[in-house]
Amino acid sequence: MAVSDHPQVVGRVGSWAHACVWACVAVMVWPALVCAQEKGGLTGEKGSSIKLTLRSRAPIAPNASRLEVVEKAVEWEGAETAVIVCDVWDQHWCKGANERLAAMLPRMNATIKALRAKGALIVHAPSDTMKFYEGTPQRALARNMPTAAPKAVSKTDRPAEPRLPIDDSDGGCDCTPQCSSKGPYPWRRQHAAIEIGGADAISDSGREIYNLFHQRGVQHVIILGVHTNMCVLGRSFAIRQLVRWGFDVVLMRDLTDTMYNSRRPPVVAHAKGTDLVVEHIETYWCASASSGDVLGDSSGPRIVFVIAEDEYDAKNTLPAFAKEELEKSLGAQCTFLNGNAKKTDMPGVEAVEEADLLVVYLRRATLPEDQLARLKRYFEAGKPVIALRTACHGFQNWLEFDRVVLGCQYTGHYGNGGATEVRADANAVGEAILRGVSPDRFRSPSWLYMVGPLAKSARPLLIGKCGDQPDEAVAWVNTYRGGRVFYTSLGHRDDFAIPQFRRLLVNAVRWGLDKPIPRDR
């Protein structure tokens, strides 16, 4: 019987005697349920497996202060896997939190349903609401498992956890004005949009859940729900404790949210704050995965190219490069927006709202205010940007773009026709973006731009030299509103025939998209 069908749940809570009956039933039937589930007769087919691509972060040798993304494909037996649905309450004290959760609920329920069908044990953990579920078999199932002694605290090769990368000391409400967090708290149960199956369990106790996992033989745990920086990390059944108990833990990164006020440090968009906490977890606690792996609807990244320049034939070189290098290797869905001849209009610019990555190759464009506003909203959201060549003087009606977003100060160039000798910056050893850019000294037909000094937040990657002129950075990475920014003053039409430049650009796209950068091509 599903929880939603149980009269003691939809009405008032049943008697203690009734609850005890359900407890006895749970203890007696659990072995049979396990047996049936392992044989595929209850929630999944025999031998059902769960395939995931796990994402984590690891230091880049020899510079351990730099991290790179690492992905690993795994295949888990459904019968050895559990899913914890953390604090997906019917009501939160923060209006914004309710709205963000509402947007996730349909996909969250579909993912839980798909994992259940593969034999995974689903544990619903809406903290502080167990009274609502008294008298249900799912609650009795978790409560009445035999006690098991937890494993000793597991050692890990991950570094010690520092403070979170966001300031949530004010409770994290992102509304204006902020909602009151004074009790009593409004949650009474798990949100009704999340279905509770007959063989699921309900508990908000770490020890109960551990006992259940021990009896079931669970090795792998997928956790989803809210909020990543609080309950998903810190509850007695959540990531930190599960890792310490030795479970193989994975965060479903697209089915979670943070309590973060975007007006607090590091002053980034709310979604970017969630991304930063996910990166923190991937570095210090466990890997993450995407619900697309479970639902089978993952698609390639959406890359939008914004092009308006009249010197370097970018309207032809960039599409050819994308077709050969990005669509094949990344499955990228590329959209190319070309400005008009006067660079005063960018038809289709609304496409940037759905972009996972924006590539900018503009030169002194004067876009209408509504079009420029769309681009600014993208940048302000902390989403990744790749900027090429003339983008450092790309906007006539946003002259500070180079200083604010790119992290440089464009003042001109050293004359047309002089080739640039390019070499790796001495401090860029080990940077993943330079992986495979070999040899790291090459000659570019692009004449050298004057872009210094760079912002403190920028890290030079490549240095250029033109005759007896001073050295100038020709490629670097920066951050803006927490987002990844890559810029290179290379990008002459003939640069696209240089293997090192092509590899650099592919690496930059992967870096911007938070994808692993291969060591060899």
Order of alpha helices (4+ residues) and beta strands (2+ residues): alpha-alpha-beta-beta-beta-alpha-beta-alpha-beta-alpha-beta-alpha-alpha-beta-alpha-beta-alpha-beta-alpha-alpha-beta-beta-alpha-beta-beta-beta-beta-beta-beta-beta-beta-alpha
